[in-house]
Amino acid sequence: MQQTAVAVTIRVGLKGAFDVDLPLDVPMLNERLYEIGLWLIDRHIPHQARILWEPDHRRIRVSFPDADDAQAFRMRFRSPLH
């Protein structure tokens, strides 16, 4: 059985051209991030994720280099594509 490795870092590479914003529900943040992470890992989708804590616009922003990956993510998690 092959193990999947995930690296969490404060170093951020190049941002993808396609952003998907999800509303940030603070009480459910850990569960939501876990669900998103599993979905992305299962599909081997390159991405960059950030949590934005702006007072009026708290959100999780995930960017993708590929439009099809961004669209699949948007459809799965029901968020507008930016």
Jmol script that loads the backbone (N, CA, C; Angstrom):
load data "model"
ATOM      1  N   MET A   1       0.845  -1.174   0.000  1.00  0.00           N
ATOM      2  CA  MET A   1       0.000   0.000   0.000  1.00  0.00           C
ATOM      3  C   MET A   1       0.889   1.236   0.000  1.00  0.00           C
ATOM      4  N   GLN A   2       0.603   2.152  -0.888  1.00  0.00           N
ATOM      5  CA  GLN A   2       1.370   3.390  -0.972  1.00  0.00           C
ATOM      6  C   GLN A   2       0.820   4.404   0.020  1.00  0.00           C
ATOM      7  N   GLN A   3       1.716   5.046   0.756  1.00  0.00           N
ATOM      8  CA  GLN A   3       1.301   6.075   1.698  1.00  0.00           C
ATOM      9  C   GLN A   3       1.357   7.434   1.012  1.00  0.00           C
ATOM     10  N   THR A   4       0.425   8.284   1.374  1.00  0.00           N
ATOM     11  CA  THR A   4       0.382   9.634   0.835  1.00  0.00           C
ATOM     12  C   THR A   4       0.983  10.585   1.852  1.00  0.00           C
ATOM     13  N   ALA A   5       1.870  11.438   1.401  1.00  0.00           N
ATOM     14  CA  ALA A   5       2.496  12.421   2.289  1.00  0.00           C
ATOM     15  C   ALA A   5       1.922  13.799   1.992  1.00  0.00           C
ATOM     16  N   VAL A   6       1.711  14.543   3.037  1.00  0.00           N
ATOM     17  CA  VAL A   6       1.217  15.909   2.908  1.00  0.00           C
ATOM     18  C   VAL A   6       2.190  16.816   3.624  1.00  0.00           C
ATOM     19  N   ALA A   7       2.587  17.886   2.970  1.00  0.00           N
ATOM     20  CA  ALA A   7       3.495  18.848   3.589  1.00  0.00           C
ATOM     21  C   ALA A   7       2.721  20.116   3.910  1.00  0.00           C
ATOM     22  N   VAL A   8       2.812  20.527   5.142  1.00  0.00           N
ATOM     23  CA  VAL A   8       2.213  21.792   5.553  1.00  0.00           C
ATOM     24  C   VAL A   8       3.367  22.737   5.832  1.00  0.00           C
ATOM     25  N   THR A   9       3.315  23.911   5.229  1.00  0.00           N
ATOM     26  CA  THR A   9       4.435  24.830   5.337  1.00  0.00           C
ATOM     27  C   THR A   9       3.944  26.273   5.345  1.00  0.00           C
ATOM     28  N   ILE A  10       4.773  27.150   5.836  1.00  0.00           N
ATOM     29  CA  ILE A  10       4.458  28.575   5.740  1.00  0.00           C
ATOM     30  C   ILE A  10       5.039  29.160   4.460  1.00  0.00           C
ATOM     31  N   ARG A  11       5.905  28.401   3.782  1.00  0.00           N
ATOM     32  CA  ARG A  11       6.427  28.838   2.486  1.00  0.00           C
ATOM     33  C   ARG A  11       5.340  28.611   1.449  1.00  0.00           C
ATOM     34  N   VAL A  12       5.101  29.604   0.655  1.00  0.00           N
ATOM     35  CA  VAL A  12       4.038  29.514  -0.334  1.00  0.00           C
ATOM     36  C   VAL A  12       4.648  29.640  -1.716  1.00  0.00           C
ATOM     37  N   GLY A  13       4.324  28.683  -2.577  1.00  0.00           N
ATOM     38  CA  GLY A  13       4.800  28.730  -3.945  1.00  0.00           C
ATOM     39  C   GLY A  13       3.934  29.655  -4.784  1.00  0.00           C
ATOM     40  N   LEU A  14       4.058  29.516  -6.072  1.00  0.00           N
ATOM     41  CA  LEU A  14       3.279  30.353  -6.975  1.00  0.00           C
ATOM     42  C   LEU A  14       1.797  30.048  -6.844  1.00  0.00           C
ATOM     43  N   LYS A  15       1.011  31.094  -6.798  1.00  0.00           N
ATOM     44  CA  LYS A  15      -0.436  30.960  -6.695  1.00  0.00           C
ATOM     45  C   LYS A  15      -0.989  30.539  -8.050  1.00  0.00           C
ATOM     46  N   GLY A  16      -1.975  29.657  -8.020  1.00  0.00           N
ATOM     47  CA  GLY A  16      -2.625  29.250  -9.254  1.00  0.00           C
ATOM     48  C   GLY A  16      -3.460  30.380  -9.837  1.00  0.00           C
ATOM     49  N   ALA A  17      -3.793  30.262 -11.097  1.00  0.00           N
ATOM     50  CA  ALA A  17      -4.536  31.313 -11.793  1.00  0.00           C
ATOM     51  C   ALA A  17      -6.029  31.307 -11.473  1.00  0.00           C
ATOM     52  N   PHE A  18      -6.529  30.223 -10.880  1.00  0.00           N
ATOM     53  CA  PHE A  18      -7.961  30.076 -10.644  1.00  0.00           C
ATOM     54  C   PHE A  18      -8.232  29.952  -9.154  1.00  0.00           C
ATOM     55  N   ASP A  19      -8.951  30.938  -8.590  1.00  0.00           N
ATOM     56  CA  ASP A  19      -9.269  30.966  -7.160  1.00  0.00           C
ATOM     57  C   ASP A  19     -10.697  30.511  -6.914  1.00  0.00           C
ATOM     58  N   VAL A  20     -10.876  29.761  -5.844  1.00  0.00           N
ATOM     59  CA  VAL A  20     -12.206  29.417  -5.359  1.00  0.00           C
ATOM     60  C   VAL A  20     -12.260  29.833  -3.896  1.00  0.00           C
ATOM     61  N   ASP A  21     -13.228  30.674  -3.545  1.00  0.00           N
ATOM     62  CA  ASP A  21     -13.411  31.130  -2.168  1.00  0.00           C
ATOM     63  C   ASP A  21     -14.560  30.373  -1.527  1.00  0.00           C
ATOM     64  N   LEU A  22     -14.338  29.911  -0.310  1.00  0.00           N
ATOM     65  CA  LEU A  22     -15.387  29.267   0.476  1.00  0.00           C
ATOM     66  C   LEU A  22     -15.622  30.096   1.723  1.00  0.00           C
ATOM     67  N   PRO A  23     -16.871  30.268   2.139  1.00  0.00           N
ATOM     68  CA  PRO A  23     -17.120  30.988   3.386  1.00  0.00           C
ATOM     69  C   PRO A  23     -16.450  30.257   4.544  1.00  0.00           C
ATOM     70  N   LEU A  24     -15.960  31.012   5.485  1.00  0.00           N
ATOM     71  CA  LEU A  24     -15.262  30.446   6.640  1.00  0.00           C
ATOM     72  C   LEU A  24     -16.225  30.358   7.811  1.00  0.00           C
ATOM     73  N   ASP A  25     -16.518  29.146   8.230  1.00  0.00           N
ATOM     74  CA  ASP A  25     -17.354  28.898   9.399  1.00  0.00           C
ATOM     75  C   ASP A  25     -16.407  28.526  10.530  1.00  0.00           C
ATOM     76  N   VAL A  26     -16.093  29.491  11.383  1.00  0.00           N
ATOM     77  CA  VAL A  26     -15.059  29.318  12.406  1.00  0.00           C
ATOM     78  C   VAL A  26     -15.284  28.078  13.270  1.00  0.00           C
ATOM     79  N   PRO A  27     -16.494  27.805  13.781  1.00  0.00           N
ATOM     80  CA  PRO A  27     -16.663  26.615  14.626  1.00  0.00           C
ATOM     81  C   PRO A  27     -16.390  25.298  13.888  1.00  0.00           C
ATOM     82  N   MET A  28     -16.539  25.295  12.573  1.00  0.00           N
ATOM     83  CA  MET A  28     -16.342  24.067  11.793  1.00  0.00           C
ATOM     84  C   MET A  28     -15.044  24.077  10.992  1.00  0.00           C
ATOM     85  N   LEU A  29     -14.131  24.993  11.293  1.00  0.00           N
ATOM     86  CA  LEU A  29     -12.929  25.176  10.480  1.00  0.00           C
ATOM     87  C   LEU A  29     -12.108  23.899  10.345  1.00  0.00           C
ATOM     88  N   ASN A  30     -11.779  23.242  11.444  1.00  0.00           N
ATOM     89  CA  ASN A  30     -10.939  22.040  11.371  1.00  0.00           C
ATOM     90  C   ASN A  30     -11.589  20.941  10.547  1.00  0.00           C
ATOM     91  N   GLU A  31     -12.871  20.701  10.770  1.00  0.00           N
ATOM     92  CA  GLU A  31     -13.568  19.668  10.013  1.00  0.00           C
ATOM     93  C   GLU A  31     -13.616  20.004   8.528  1.00  0.00           C
ATOM     94  N   ARG A  32     -13.855  21.269   8.226  1.00  0.00           N
ATOM     95  CA  ARG A  32     -13.943  21.706   6.827  1.00  0.00           C
ATOM     96  C   ARG A  32     -12.591  21.559   6.124  1.00  0.00           C
ATOM     97  N   LEU A  33     -11.523  21.988   6.791  1.00  0.00           N
ATOM     98  CA  LEU A  33     -10.191  21.854   6.201  1.00  0.00           C
ATOM     99  C   LEU A  33      -9.825  20.391   5.992  1.00  0.00           C
ATOM    100  N   TYR A  34     -10.186  19.543   6.931  1.00  0.00           N
ATOM    101  CA  TYR A  34      -9.910  18.110   6.812  1.00  0.00           C
ATOM    102  C   TYR A  34     -10.641  17.529   5.599  1.00  0.00           C
ATOM    103  N   GLU A  35     -11.915  17.868   5.458  1.00  0.00           N
ATOM    104  CA  GLU A  35     -12.715  17.387   4.331  1.00  0.00           C
ATOM    105  C   GLU A  35     -12.131  17.861   2.995  1.00  0.00           C
ATOM    106  N   ILE A  36     -11.775  19.133   2.929  1.00  0.00           N
ATOM    107  CA  ILE A  36     -11.182  19.695   1.713  1.00  0.00           C
ATOM    108  C   ILE A  36      -9.852  19.012   1.408  1.00  0.00           C
ATOM    109  N   GLY A  37      -9.013  18.873   2.429  1.00  0.00           N
ATOM    110  CA  GLY A  37      -7.704  18.248   2.244  1.00  0.00           C
ATOM    111  C   GLY A  37      -7.802  16.827   1.728  1.00  0.00           C
ATOM    112  N   LEU A  38      -8.693  16.035   2.308  1.00  0.00           N
ATOM    113  CA  LEU A  38      -8.863  14.655   1.842  1.00  0.00           C
ATOM    114  C   LEU A  38      -9.302  14.611   0.387  1.00  0.00           C
ATOM    115  N   TRP A  39     -10.223  15.475   0.025  1.00  0.00           N
ATOM    116  CA  TRP A  39     -10.721  15.498  -1.344  1.00  0.00           C
ATOM    117  C   TRP A  39      -9.591  15.826  -2.322  1.00  0.00           C
ATOM    118  N   LEU A  40      -8.784  16.836  -1.995  1.00  0.00           N
ATOM    119  CA  LEU A  40      -7.680  17.239  -2.871  1.00  0.00           C
ATOM    120  C   LEU A  40      -6.605  16.165  -2.957  1.00  0.00           C
ATOM    121  N   ILE A  41      -6.273  15.548  -1.828  1.00  0.00           N
ATOM    122  CA  ILE A  41      -5.240  14.507  -1.809  1.00  0.00           C
ATOM    123  C   ILE A  41      -5.688  13.284  -2.596  1.00  0.00           C
ATOM    124  N   ASP A  42      -6.935  12.865  -2.416  1.00  0.00           N
ATOM    125  CA  ASP A  42      -7.448  11.693  -3.135  1.00  0.00           C
ATOM    126  C   ASP A  42      -7.344  11.864  -4.640  1.00  0.00           C
ATOM    127  N   ARG A  43      -7.444  13.096  -5.109  1.00  0.00           N
ATOM    128  CA  ARG A  43      -7.419  13.368  -6.547  1.00  0.00           C
ATOM    129  C   ARG A  43      -6.063  13.863  -7.049  1.00  0.00           C
ATOM    130  N   HIS A  44      -5.104  13.979  -6.151  1.00  0.00           N
ATOM    131  CA  HIS A  44      -3.750  14.441  -6.517  1.00  0.00           C
ATOM    132  C   HIS A  44      -3.805  15.770  -7.272  1.00  0.00           C
ATOM    133  N   ILE A  45      -4.594  16.703  -6.750  1.00  0.00           N
ATOM    134  CA  ILE A  45      -4.774  18.000  -7.405  1.00  0.00           C
ATOM    135  C   ILE A  45      -3.805  19.017  -6.814  1.00  0.00           C
ATOM    136  N   PRO A  46      -2.928  19.607  -7.632  1.00  0.00           N
ATOM    137  CA  PRO A  46      -2.053  20.667  -7.137  1.00  0.00           C
ATOM    138  C   PRO A  46      -2.894  21.886  -6.744  1.00  0.00           C
ATOM    139  N   HIS A  47      -2.559  22.475  -5.624  1.00  0.00           N
ATOM    140  CA  HIS A  47      -3.348  23.602  -5.131  1.00  0.00           C
ATOM    141  C   HIS A  47      -2.554  24.397  -4.103  1.00  0.00           C
ATOM    142  N   GLN A  48      -3.078  25.547  -3.781  1.00  0.00           N
ATOM    143  CA  GLN A  48      -2.567  26.368  -2.685  1.00  0.00           C
ATOM    144  C   GLN A  48      -3.790  26.832  -1.901  1.00  0.00           C
ATOM    145  N   ALA A  49      -3.755  26.677  -0.585  1.00  0.00           N
ATOM    146  CA  ALA A  49      -4.897  27.081   0.243  1.00  0.00           C
ATOM    147  C   ALA A  49      -4.449  28.121   1.253  1.00  0.00           C
ATOM    148  N   ARG A  50      -5.313  29.104   1.458  1.00  0.00           N
ATOM    149  CA  ARG A  50      -5.059  30.149   2.458  1.00  0.00           C
ATOM    150  C   ARG A  50      -6.338  30.400   3.240  1.00  0.00           C
ATOM    151  N   ILE A  51      -6.157  30.768   4.488  1.00  0.00           N
ATOM    152  CA  ILE A  51      -7.282  31.201   5.308  1.00  0.00           C
ATOM    153  C   ILE A  51      -7.169  32.709   5.430  1.00  0.00           C
ATOM    154  N   LEU A  52      -8.214  33.409   5.033  1.00  0.00           N
ATOM    155  CA  LEU A  52      -8.231  34.868   5.076  1.00  0.00           C
ATOM    156  C   LEU A  52      -9.153  35.306   6.206  1.00  0.00           C
ATOM    157  N   TRP A  53      -8.611  36.107   7.116  1.00  0.00           N
ATOM    158  CA  TRP A  53      -9.341  36.520   8.311  1.00  0.00           C
ATOM    159  C   TRP A  53      -9.790  37.971   8.249  1.00  0.00           C
ATOM    160  N   GLU A  54     -10.032  38.506   7.070  1.00  0.00           N
ATOM    161  CA  GLU A  54     -10.509  39.882   6.960  1.00  0.00           C
ATOM    162  C   GLU A  54     -11.854  39.980   7.682  1.00  0.00           C
ATOM    163  N   PRO A  55     -12.069  41.038   8.444  1.00  0.00           N
ATOM    164  CA  PRO A  55     -13.263  41.109   9.304  1.00  0.00           C
ATOM    165  C   PRO A  55     -14.592  40.843   8.596  1.00  0.00           C
ATOM    166  N   ASP A  56     -14.778  41.402   7.420  1.00  0.00           N
ATOM    167  CA  ASP A  56     -16.065  41.234   6.741  1.00  0.00           C
ATOM    168  C   ASP A  56     -16.081  40.099   5.720  1.00  0.00           C
ATOM    169  N   HIS A  57     -14.939  39.490   5.476  1.00  0.00           N
ATOM    170  CA  HIS A  57     -14.864  38.486   4.409  1.00  0.00           C
ATOM    171  C   HIS A  57     -14.000  37.304   4.824  1.00  0.00           C
ATOM    172  N   ARG A  58     -14.314  36.686   5.935  1.00  0.00           N
ATOM    173  CA  ARG A  58     -13.548  35.505   6.360  1.00  0.00           C
ATOM    174  C   ARG A  58     -13.839  34.369   5.389  1.00  0.00           C
ATOM    175  N   ARG A  59     -12.758  33.779   4.882  1.00  0.00           N
ATOM    176  CA  ARG A  59     -12.947  32.728   3.886  1.00  0.00           C
ATOM    177  C   ARG A  59     -11.706  31.855   3.771  1.00  0.00           C
ATOM    178  N   ILE A  60     -11.917  30.727   3.148  1.00  0.00           N
ATOM    179  CA  ILE A  60     -10.836  29.842   2.742  1.00  0.00           C
ATOM    180  C   ILE A  60     -10.689  30.052   1.244  1.00  0.00           C
ATOM    181  N   ARG A  61      -9.494  30.397   0.801  1.00  0.00           N
ATOM    182  CA  ARG A  61      -9.251  30.583  -0.635  1.00  0.00           C
ATOM    183  C   ARG A  61      -8.315  29.473  -1.097  1.00  0.00           C
ATOM    184  N   VAL A  62      -8.763  28.742  -2.102  1.00  0.00           N
ATOM    185  CA  VAL A  62      -7.953  27.677  -2.687  1.00  0.00           C
ATOM    186  C   VAL A  62      -7.707  28.061  -4.133  1.00  0.00           C
ATOM    187  N   SER A  63      -6.436  28.054  -4.538  1.00  0.00           N
ATOM    188  CA  SER A  63      -6.116  28.396  -5.925  1.00  0.00           C
ATOM    189  C   SER A  63      -5.548  27.171  -6.632  1.00  0.00           C
ATOM    190  N   PHE A  64      -5.817  27.114  -7.918  1.00  0.00           N
ATOM    191  CA  PHE A  64      -5.437  25.975  -8.750  1.00  0.00           C
ATOM    192  C   PHE A  64      -4.778  26.476 -10.030  1.00  0.00           C
ATOM    193  N   PRO A  65      -3.787  25.748 -10.548  1.00  0.00           N
ATOM    194  CA  PRO A  65      -3.199  26.127 -11.830  1.00  0.00           C
ATOM    195  C   PRO A  65      -4.068  25.698 -13.014  1.00  0.00           C
ATOM    196  N   ASP A  66      -5.014  24.794 -12.775  1.00  0.00           N
ATOM    197  CA  ASP A  66      -5.818  24.234 -13.852  1.00  0.00           C
ATOM    198  C   ASP A  66      -7.302  24.584 -13.666  1.00  0.00           C
ATOM    199  N   ALA A  67      -7.927  25.097 -14.711  1.00  0.00           N
ATOM    200  CA  ALA A  67      -9.336  25.514 -14.630  1.00  0.00           C
ATOM    201  C   ALA A  67     -10.269  24.340 -14.354  1.00  0.00           C
ATOM    202  N   ASP A  68      -9.976  23.179 -14.924  1.00  0.00           N
ATOM    203  CA  ASP A  68     -10.839  22.012 -14.702  1.00  0.00           C
ATOM    204  C   ASP A  68     -10.809  21.566 -13.242  1.00  0.00           C
ATOM    205  N   ASP A  69      -9.628  21.616 -12.622  1.00  0.00           N
ATOM    206  CA  ASP A  69      -9.523  21.268 -11.199  1.00  0.00           C
ATOM    207  C   ASP A  69     -10.293  22.269 -10.344  1.00  0.00           C
ATOM    208  N   ALA A  70     -10.178  23.552 -10.679  1.00  0.00           N
ATOM    209  CA  ALA A  70     -10.905  24.583  -9.939  1.00  0.00           C
ATOM    210  C   ALA A  70     -12.411  24.384 -10.080  1.00  0.00           C
ATOM    211  N   GLN A  71     -12.850  24.051 -11.279  1.00  0.00           N
ATOM    212  CA  GLN A  71     -14.277  23.827 -11.514  1.00  0.00           C
ATOM    213  C   GLN A  71     -14.770  22.603 -10.742  1.00  0.00           C
ATOM    214  N   ALA A  72     -14.004  21.528 -10.736  1.00  0.00           N
ATOM    215  CA  ALA A  72     -14.391  20.325  -9.984  1.00  0.00           C
ATOM    216  C   ALA A  72     -14.486  20.633  -8.494  1.00  0.00           C
ATOM    217  N   PHE A  73     -13.531  21.393  -7.982  1.00  0.00           N
ATOM    218  CA  PHE A  73     -13.547  21.783  -6.573  1.00  0.00           C
ATOM    219  C   PHE A  73     -14.771  22.653  -6.280  1.00  0.00           C
ATOM    220  N   ARG A  74     -15.032  23.603  -7.145  1.00  0.00           N
ATOM    221  CA  ARG A  74     -16.183  24.490  -6.963  1.00  0.00           C
ATOM    222  C   ARG A  74     -17.485  23.694  -6.957  1.00  0.00           C
ATOM    223  N   MET A  75     -17.608  22.749  -7.866  1.00  0.00           N
ATOM    224  CA  MET A  75     -18.828  21.941  -7.925  1.00  0.00           C
ATOM    225  C   MET A  75     -18.977  21.082  -6.666  1.00  0.00           C
ATOM    226  N   ARG A  76     -17.881  20.546  -6.178  1.00  0.00           N
ATOM    227  CA  ARG A  76     -17.934  19.691  -4.983  1.00  0.00           C
ATOM    228  C   ARG A  76     -18.286  20.489  -3.733  1.00  0.00           C
ATOM    229  N   PHE A  77     -17.699  21.677  -3.605  1.00  0.00           N
ATOM    230  CA  PHE A  77     -17.880  22.456  -2.385  1.00  0.00           C
ATOM    231  C   PHE A  77     -18.819  23.651  -2.572  1.00  0.00           C
ATOM    232  N   ARG A  78     -19.436  23.775  -3.739  1.00  0.00           N
ATOM    233  CA  ARG A  78     -20.473  24.770  -4.009  1.00  0.00           C
ATOM    234  C   ARG A  78     -20.051  26.202  -3.722  1.00  0.00           C
ATOM    235  N   SER A  79     -19.089  26.686  -4.493  1.00  0.00           N
ATOM    236  CA  SER A  79     -18.611  28.053  -4.316  1.00  0.00           C
ATOM    237  C   SER A  79     -18.408  28.696  -5.678  1.00  0.00           C
ATOM    238  N   PRO A  80     -18.629  30.002  -5.803  1.00  0.00           N
ATOM    239  CA  PRO A  80     -18.407  30.668  -7.088  1.00  0.00           C
ATOM    240  C   PRO A  80     -16.930  30.683  -7.468  1.00  0.00           C
ATOM    241  N   LEU A  81     -16.660  30.607  -8.756  1.00  0.00           N
ATOM    242  CA  LEU A  81     -15.295  30.654  -9.277  1.00  0.00           C
ATOM    243  C   LEU A  81     -14.913  32.104  -9.509  1.00  0.00           C
ATOM    244  N   HIS A  82     -13.710  32.505  -9.050  1.00  0.00           N
ATOM    245  CA  HIS A  82     -13.241  33.890  -9.211  1.00  0.00           C
ATOM    246  C   HIS A  82     -12.124  33.927 -10.221  1.00  0.00           C
TER     247      HIS A  82
END
end "model"
wireframe off; spacefill off
backbone 0.3
color backbone group
